[in-house]
Amino acid sequence: MKVAVTAQGRELTSQVDPRFGRSACFLIVDIESGDHRVLDNTQNLGAAQGAGVQAAQALVEQGVEAVLTGHCGPKAFRTLQAAGIEIYVGVTGTVQEALDGLAGGAHQRASSPDVEGHWV
C-alpha cells in the first residue's frame, strides 16, 4: 500500500504537518517495501485558494492509496475520496510514528472533512 503523510520535513523523523493542502511536503511510503520518497508541495504553500485540491490531485497522480494528516478541508477531502483514497485525520507525532499507528490500527478512517476550507 502506498501511503502519503503530510510532513514538515523530508525525513521519517520529521513531524506530521497538521495542514493537508499547505503541508511543506508529503512523504510517500510503500509500507510493504519500506521505500519512501518526498513529494515537494512548496507550490501550494502560498496559494490564495485551491491548495488542497491541487495537493490531492498530485497524490492521485502518484497512485497513493491512503493519506495521513492532521486536518483535511472539504474540497481536498472530496477530491481524495472520489479517487478512492483513504483519509486519516488527527494524526500527530513523527511520520514514522504515524505509519506505525496506521499499521497498528491506531488511526480511524475519516468519514468527513474536519476543518473548513482555507484553514491555516
N, C-alpha and C positions, 0 to 999 in steps of 0.2 A: 504494500500500500504506500502511495506517495502522499506525504503529509507536508503542508506548509505551516510554518509557525511565524507569527509576526515577531520581529526581533529588533532590539535596539542596537545590536552589533552583529558582527559577521561570524561569530563562533557559537558552538553549542553551549558554552558557558555564559553567553550574553543573556540579558534579561528579556523576557517576553515583553513586546511593546503592547501597551493597552489599546492602542489605536489600530484599526484594520487599514483603512484607506490611506492613512498618513503614517503608517509604520515606516521606520527607516529602511528596512529591508525584510525579506522573507527568507527563512532557511527552509529549503525544500529537502526533505529527508525521505529516503526509501527505507522504511522501517524493517524490511526483510534483510536487505544487504547492509544497512547502516551508512550507505553512501549519502553524502549531502553536498549541497551547493547553495550559493547565495543568489537570490534574485533581487537586484537593486530596485528601490522604489523611490529614489530621490525626485523623479519627475512629478510625483504626486504630493510631495511634502508641502509645497506652497500653492497647490491648485485651489482656485477660488471655488470650484464645485466639480463634482464628478470623480473625485479621488477614489472613492470606494468602488464605484463601478469599473473604473479603469484598472484598479488593482485586482479586482475579482476577475476581469476578463484576462488579465495577464496570467493568473493562476489557472484558469480554464485552459488556456493555450499550452500550459506546462503539463497538463494531464494530472493535476492534483486531485486527490480523492477526498481529502479532509483538510480543514483549516482549524488551527488552534490560535486563539487570540483573546485579548482582554475584552474587547467590545466590538460589535458589528452593527452598523446602521441599516435602515430598511432597504435602500437601493442595492447596496452591496449584498445584503442577505438574499434578496430576490434573485440577483444575478448568479450567486453561488448555488442557491437552491435549484434554480432552473437547470443548471448544469449537472445536478445530482451530487454535488459536493457536500459532505457532512460538515457542519459548523459547530464548533465548541467555543463558547464564550466564558468569561470569568476566569480565564487561565492566567496564572501568575507564576513567578519564580523564573528559573532559567529555562532556556529552550530544552535542555536535556531533561530537566525535571518535568516539563510539560509533556514531553514524549513518553517519559516513564509513567506519568499519570494516565496517559491515554492507554498504554499497554496494560496498566493495572486496573483499568476501569474506573478511575477516579473522576473522569470528566463525563458530564452528561451532554448529549447532543441537544443543541438549541432548537426550539420549535418556532422561534420568532426573534426578530432583532431585539437588542437590549438597550439601545440608545436611539435618540432622534437623529435625523440627518444633520450633517455639518457639526457633529460633536468633535470637540478638540480636547 
